[in-house]
């Protein structure tokens, strides 16, 4: 299951997993756009379903539909996320609440709901798309986003501890700037940003590793990071 898969990184991950032989269940708010984004893939191995990270209940319905369709659930990629680049002095509680709702609470709910199925699988996988902003604060850039992604790192560790004995392995993927529409207004050169397809390849590789080769944290930089 891949959330936020109708575009950008989520779409690249879903397509890569499908190409690598996985059946994929993709979720997004705009079902028509989601279906269009999966064009050209084998319909027998693709399920599209409505999912809104800000609407509790859409996650449970999506998981139920996935298990009904494929008979099992082996992994989830918590990719859906939002960013507010407001500086510290301009950050509002309302904005921070929204980022925590989408970036933290939604993956927590998804993971809690999925965990019984992942435990049954014995090799369940959880991938949380965090950010390098989850392990450092990039100067004055987007401090609220960094707060939410730091929380995702704690969620990742808590999930790993909860599922380890049942074969559930959890990875926090922490990329720098990724060349997607979400970063298009950041003023960065796409040529010096991470290609979503490259990051998708790393996610697929991480998911495919055995239980004895767990990758807890995957830092992916597109430029020199002094502390990464």
C-alpha positions in Angstrom: 0.0 0.0 0.0 1.4 3.4 -1.0 -0.3 6.6 0.1 -0.3 9.8 -1.9 0.5 7.8 -5.1 -1.2 9.9 -7.7 1.9 12.0 -8.4 5.5 12.7 -7.4 7.4 10.4 -5.2 4.4 8.2 -4.3 3.6 7.5 -7.9 7.3 6.7 -8.6 7.4 4.3 -5.7 4.1 2.5 -6.7 5.3 2.1 -10.3 8.7 0.8 -9.3 7.1 -1.7 -6.9 4.8 -2.9 -9.6 7.7 -3.2 -12.0 9.5 -5.3 -9.4 6.6 -7.8 -9.2 4.6 -6.5 -6.3 0.8 -6.1 -6.3 0.2 -2.5 -5.3 -2.7 -0.8 -3.6 -2.5 3.0 -4.0 -4.5 5.6 -2.1 -5.2 9.3 -2.8 -7.8 12.0 -2.4 -8.6 12.3 -6.1 -9.7 8.9 -7.3 -9.9 9.8 -10.9 -6.4 11.3 -10.9 -5.2 8.3 -9.0 -6.6 5.9 -11.6 -5.1 8.0 -14.4 -1.7 7.9 -12.7 -1.7 4.1 -12.8 -2.4 4.0 -16.5 -0.4 1.3 -18.3 0.0 -1.0 -15.3 -1.4 -4.5 -15.1 -4.9 -4.0 -13.6 -4.8 -7.5 -11.9 -2.0 -6.2 -9.7 -3.3 -2.7 -9.0 -6.0 -1.4 -6.7 -6.9 2.3 -6.5 -8.8 3.6 -3.5 -9.8 6.8 -2.0 -7.6 7.9 0.9 -7.4 11.2 2.7 -4.8 11.6 5.4 -7.0 14.3 7.1 -10.1 12.1 7.2 -10.0 9.2 9.7 -11.9 6.2 8.4 -10.7 6.4 4.9 -7.6 4.5 6.0 -9.6 1.6 7.5 -11.7 1.3 4.4 -8.6 1.3 2.2 -7.0 -1.4 4.2 -10.1 -3.6 4.2 -10.4 -3.2 0.4 -6.8 -4.1 -0.1 -7.0 -7.3 2.0 -10.2 -8.3 0.4 -8.7 -7.9 -3.1 -5.3 -9.5 -2.5 -5.9 -11.7 0.5 -3.1 -10.3 2.5 -1.1 -7.2 3.3 2.7 -7.3 3.3 3.8 -3.7 3.5 2.8 0.0 3.6 4.6 3.1 2.4 3.4 6.1 4.4 4.2 8.7 1.7 1.4 11.3 1.8 2.7 14.5 3.3 2.4 18.3 3.3 4.8 21.2 3.9 4.5 24.8 5.1 7.7 26.7 4.5 6.8 29.5 6.9 9.6 30.9 8.9 9.7 30.5 12.7 8.1 33.9 13.4 5.3 33.3 10.9 4.5 29.7 11.8 1.0 29.3 13.1 -0.5 26.7 15.4 -3.1 25.9 12.8 -0.5 25.2 10.2 1.5 23.0 12.6 -1.6 21.2 13.6 -2.3 20.4 9.9 1.2 19.1 9.3 1.1 17.0 12.4 -2.3 15.6 11.3 -1.1 14.6 7.8 2.6 13.9 8.4 2.4 12.2 11.8 -1.1 11.2 12.9 -2.2 9.7 9.6 0.8 7.3 9.3 0.3 6.4 12.9 -3.3 5.4 12.2 -2.4 3.6 9.0 0.4 1.6 10.8 -1.8 0.7 13.7 -4.5 -0.6 11.4 -2.1 -2.4 9.2 0.0 -4.0 12.0 -2.2 -7.1 12.6 -1.9 -8.0 8.9 1.8 -7.2 8.8 2.4 -9.5 11.8 0.6 -12.3 10.2 2.8 -11.9 7.1 5.9 -12.6 9.2 7.9 -10.3 6.9 5.8 -7.2 7.1 7.3 -3.9 6.0 6.7 -0.3 6.9 8.4 2.6 5.1 7.9 6.1 6.4 8.9 8.8 4.0 10.5 11.3 6.4 13.1 13.8 5.3 16.5 15.0 6.1 14.5 17.6 7.9 13.6 14.8 10.3 17.2 14.6 11.5 18.3 18.2 11.3 16.9 21.7 10.9 17.9 23.3 7.6 18.7 26.8 8.8 15.6 28.9 8.8 13.8 26.8 6.3 10.4 25.3 7.2 10.8 24.7 10.9 7.3 23.4 11.4 7.8 20.8 8.7 11.0 19.8 10.5 9.1 19.4 13.7 6.6 17.1 12.1 9.2 15.0 10.4 11.3 14.7 13.6 8.1 13.2 15.1 7.9 10.8 12.2 11.4 9.5 13.2 10.1 8.7 16.7 7.1 7.0 15.1 9.4 4.9 13.0 11.4 3.7 16.0 8.3 3.0 18.0 6.9 1.0 15.2 10.1 -1.0 14.8 10.0 -1.8 18.5 6.4 -2.9 18.4 6.7 -5.2 15.4 10.2 -6.6 15.5 9.4 -9.9 17.3 6.7 -10.6 14.6 9.0 -10.0 11.7 7.9 -6.4 10.9 10.8 -4.3 9.7 10.5 -0.5 9.6 12.5 2.1 7.6 12.6 5.8 7.7 13.5 7.2 4.3 15.1 10.6 4.7 15.7 12.4 1.4 16.9 15.9 0.8 15.2 17.9 -2.0 13.2 15.6 -4.4 12.3 16.9 -7.8 8.5 16.8 -7.5 5.7 19.3 -7.9 5.7 19.8 -4.1 9.2 21.3 -4.3 8.7 23.2 -7.6 8.3 26.5 -5.8 11.4 26.2 -3.6 13.6 27.9 -6.1 15.9 24.9 -6.4 17.4 23.6 -9.7 15.6 20.2 -10.5 18.9 19.1 -12.0 20.5 19.1 -8.6 17.6 17.4 -6.8 16.9 13.7 -6.2 15.1 12.0 -9.0 12.0 10.3 -7.7 12.7 7.2 -9.7 16.1 6.8 -7.9 14.5 7.1 -4.5 11.8 4.6 -5.6 14.5 2.1 -6.5 16.0 2.5 -3.0 12.6 2.0 -1.4 11.9 -1.2 -3.4 15.4 -2.6 -2.5 14.8 -1.8 1.2 11.4 -3.5 1.2 12.9 -6.6 -0.5 15.6 -7.2 2.0 15.3 -10.2 4.4 14.5 -9.8 8.1 18.1 -10.2 8.9 19.1 -7.1 6.9 16.9 -4.4 8.4 17.6 -0.8 7.3 16.3 1.4 10.1 17.1 4.8 8.4 18.1 5.6 4.9 19.5 9.1 4.4 19.6 10.3 0.8 21.3 13.6 -0.1 21.5 15.5 -3.3 24.2 17.9 -2.1 26.9 18.0 0.6 25.3 17.8 4.0 27.8 18.6 6.8 26.1 16.4 9.4 24.4 13.7 7.2 
